[in-house]
Amino acid sequence: MFVEGGLHPEQVKALRRLSLQRRLQLSLGAIEQMRALRAAMLRAQNPDWSELQIAAALRDFIRNAQR
């Protein structure tokens, strides 16, 4: 049985047992992984772009992300 959002009830219980600091660390880690994956994708799609262009495109992607 899965709840809305795709988490199993046991996963929800485990997350609720974590401290706020640990939840923040996990969230920030996930954000950093997303940023690194997106940057790698941009580099693969645009091999002639400089790191400044990659960084600008990454900022635009994050800024325009749907909430």
Number of C-alpha atoms within 10 A of each C-alpha: 6 10 9 6 6 9 12 12 12 10 12 11 11 9 13 11 11 11 10 11 9 12 14 12 12 12 12 12 12 12 12 12 12 13 17 13 12 17 17 13 13 17 16 11 10 12 10 9 13 11 11 9 14 19 15 12 15 17 13 11 13 13 9 9 8 6 3
